[in-house]
Amino acid sequence: MQKLSLCLFCLVFVLPLPMPEPAAAAGYCPSSKGGKCPSPRKISHKRSDFTTAQRAKMMEEARKICKKAYGSSSTVYKLDYYKWRVTCNEH
């Protein structure tokens, strides 16, 4: 009975999802000058690129992010300076 209801659920809700339309051409932006898409700006740094004060400020911001996402008992596990990513520990 459960398998039958799961199949019906999939047929009703999963299959009728509309498929996104393919883009005209990869790398083509009609609103840009010349039709070319601007390349995304890549920001990457090493830990040594920042002063001690800047790293402390970043850690404070990372703590705020973890606190907002997981509550006040969470801690910062890792601050990735290259990918601008914060990894949190939940407690």
N, C-alpha and C positions, 0 to 999 in steps of 0.2 A: 504494500500500500504506500509506503514512504517513497519507494523508488518511482512509483507512478506519479505521485504528487510532485516529486522533484523534476521529473521529465516534463510534466505540464507547466511547472513554473518556468523552466528553461525555455520552452516553446513560446510561452506567452510574453515573458519579459526580456529574455536575452536575445533571441533571434531577430525581433523586429527593430533593433536599434539601427538608426540610419548610419550609413557609412560616410565618412568625410569625403568631400570632393577632392580629387587630386589637383595639385597646383599646375598652372599652365606650363611652367618650366622651372626647374630648380635654379635658384639664383636670380630669378626675375622678379623685380619689384616695380610695378607700373607707376607707383607714386614717386619713385626716386628719379633723380636726374640721370638720364641715359638708360634707365631701366635696370641698372645694376643695384643689387642689395649691398648695403654697407656691411663690411665684415665686423663681427662683434669684437669689442675691445676686450682683450684678455688682460686681467690684472692678476699678477702673481708676484709674491714676495717671499723672501726668506726671513727667518726669525732675526737674523743678524742685520736686516735692513732697518729695524726699528730700535729706537732707544729704550732704555729701561722704563722711562715714564710712559712712553707710548704703549709698550707691552702691558704695563699695569692697567692703563686705561682700557685696552682691549679686553683684558681679563675681567674687568668690572662689567663691561658690556656683555661678555659671554656669560657671566654669572646671572645677569638680568634675564638673558634669553632662556637659560636653563630654569631659572626660578619661574618664569612666566609659563614655560611649556610643561614642567613636571612638578612644580610646587616648591615650597621653601626648603625642603630637605634635600633637594638635588644638588649635585656638584658638577663642576666642569671636568670631564675626563681628558679631553684633548682640544686644543685650539690649533687648527690647521691654517697656518699663515699663507700657504701656497694656494689652497682652494677656497679660502675664506669660509671655513666650515667649523662649526662648534659641535663637539660630541659630548653628551651629558650622561651622568650616572643618576639613575633614580634610586632613592632610598625609601 
